[in-house]
Amino acid sequence: EQPIFTTRAHVFQIDPSTKKNWVPASKQAVTVSYFYDSTRNSYRIISVDGVK
């Protein structure tokens, strides 16, 4: 499956301890890909950090 769009972005996640604060997922921008899931009729945003 090929992404419909790929870019680099700063990614954040919700702090699991407070459930309120946003915490950076990495120190620098990471590759983010957008996919269309025709089965669910929705879009998915995938960011994979690390080395393959």
MITOR-863940 format. One record per atom (N, C-alpha, C, O): z, x, y; residue in one letter. Coordinates in steps of 0.05 Angstrom, whole numbers, padded with zeros to 5 digits, always signed. Layout:
N
ZXYa
...
This chain:
52
+00000+00017-00024e
+00000+00000+00000e
+00000+00018+00025e
+00017+00036+00027e
-00018+00013+00043q
-00021+00028+00067q
-00007+00015+00091q
-00008-00010+00093q
+00007+00030+00107p
+00019+00018+00131p
-00002+00009+00151p
-00023+00020+00153p
+00005-00013+00166i
-00014-00022+00187i
-00010-00006+00212i
-00028-00006+00230i
+00013+00007+00215f
+00019+00023+00239f
+00041+00043+00232f
+00060+00036+00219f
+00038+00067+00242t
+00058+00088+00238t
+00063+00102+00265t
+00044+00108+00279t
+00088+00107+00270t
+00096+00121+00295t
+00122+00136+00291t
+00134+00134+00269t
+00130+00151+00311r
+00156+00164+00310r
+00175+00150+00329r
+00167+00142+00351r
+00200+00146+00320a
+00219+00131+00336a
+00247+00140+00330a
+00253+00152+00309a
+00265+00136+00350h
+00293+00141+00345h
+00305+00116+00331h
+00302+00094+00341h
+00318+00121+00309v
+00328+00099+00292v
+00358+00098+00294v
+00372+00119+00293v
+00369+00074+00296f
+00398+00070+00297f
+00407+00050+00275f
+00390+00035+00265f
+00432+00052+00268q
+00443+00033+00249q
+00470+00023+00260q
+00483+00036+00277q
+00479+00000+00250i
+00505-00010+00259i
+00528+00005+00245i
+00527+00009+00221i
+00547+00013+00261d
+00571+00028+00250d
+00585+00010+00230d
+00595-00012+00237d
+00587+00018+00204p
+00599+00001+00184p
+00629-00004+00188p
+00639-00024+00179p
+00642+00014+00202s
+00671+00010+00206s
+00677-00011+00228s
+00696-00026+00225s
+00662-00011+00250t
+00667-00029+00272t
+00649-00054+00271t
+00657-00075+00282t
+00626-00052+00258k
+00607-00074+00256k
+00596-00082+00284k
+00584-00103+00287k
+00601-00065+00304k
+00592-00071+00331k
+00576-00049+00344k
+00556-00054+00357k
+00584-00024+00340n
+00571-00002+00353n
+00546+00008+00339n
+00544+00007+00315n
+00527+00017+00355w
+00502+00028+00344w
+00506+00059+00342w
+00515+00072+00361w
+00498+00070+00319v
+00501+00098+00313v
+00473+00109+00307v
+00458+00097+00291v
+00466+00132+00319p
+00439+00144+00313p
+00438+00151+00283p
+00456+00162+00272p
+00415+00144+00271a
+00411+00150+00242a
+00403+00180+00238a
+00406+00191+00217a
+00392+00192+00260s
+00385+00220+00258s
+00385+00232+00287s
+00387+00217+00306s
+00384+00258+00288k
+00386+00271+00315k
+00360+00271+00330k
+00359+00274+00354k
+00338+00267+00316q
+00312+00267+00329q
+00295+00243+00318q
+00303+00230+00299q
+00272+00239+00331a
+00255+00217+00323a
+00245+00221+00294a
+00239+00244+00286a
+00243+00200+00279v
+00234+00200+00252v
+00209+00183+00249v
+00203+00166+00267v
+00194+00186+00228t
+00170+00171+00224t
+00177+00142+00214t
+00193+00139+00196t
+00166+00123+00228v
+00171+00095+00221v
+00144+00081+00215v
+00125+00085+00231v
+00142+00067+00193s
+00117+00053+00186s
+00122+00023+00184s
+00143+00014+00176s
+00101+00008+00193y
+00102-00021+00192y
+00082-00031+00170y
+00059-00022+00169y
+00092-00048+00153f
+00076-00059+00131f
+00076-00089+00133f
+00095-00102+00143f
+00054-00102+00124y
+00053-00131+00122y
+00055-00138+00093y
+00040-00129+00076y
+00075-00156+00087d
+00080-00165+00060d
+00067-00193+00057d
+00079-00213+00066d
+00044-00195+00046s
+00029-00220+00044s
+00043-00240+00025s
+00041-00264+00029s
+00058-00230+00006t
+00072-00248-00013t
+00094-00263+00002t
+00098-00287-00003t
+00108-00250+00020r
+00130-00263+00035r
+00121-00272+00063r
+00136-00283+00078r
+00096-00266+00069n
+00085-00273+00096n
+00103-00262+00118n
+00110-00276+00137n
+00110-00236+00116s
+00128-00223+00135s
+00121-00194+00138s
+00106-00182+00122s
+00132-00182+00158y
+00128-00153+00164y
+00153-00138+00155y
+00175-00148+00157y
+00149-00113+00146r
+00171-00095+00139r
+00169-00070+00155r
+00147-00060+00160r
+00192-00060+00164i
+00193-00035+00179i
+00207-00015+00161i
+00230-00020+00153i
+00194+00007+00154i
+00205+00027+00135i
+00208+00053+00149i
+00189+00063+00162i
+00232+00065+00148s
+00237+00092+00158s
+00250+00108+00136s
+00271+00100+00126s
+00238+00130+00128v
+00249+00147+00107v
+00255+00174+00120v
+00237+00188+00129v
+00280+00181+00119d
+00289+00207+00131d
+00294+00227+00108d
+00305+00219+00087d
+00285+00251+00111g
+00289+00271+00091g
+00263+00284+00083g
+00241+00277+00092g
+00265+00303+00064v
+00241+00318+00055v
+00232+00307+00028v
+00248+00301+00011v
+00206+00304+00025k
+00195+00294+00000k
+00193+00317-00020k
+00185+00313-00043k
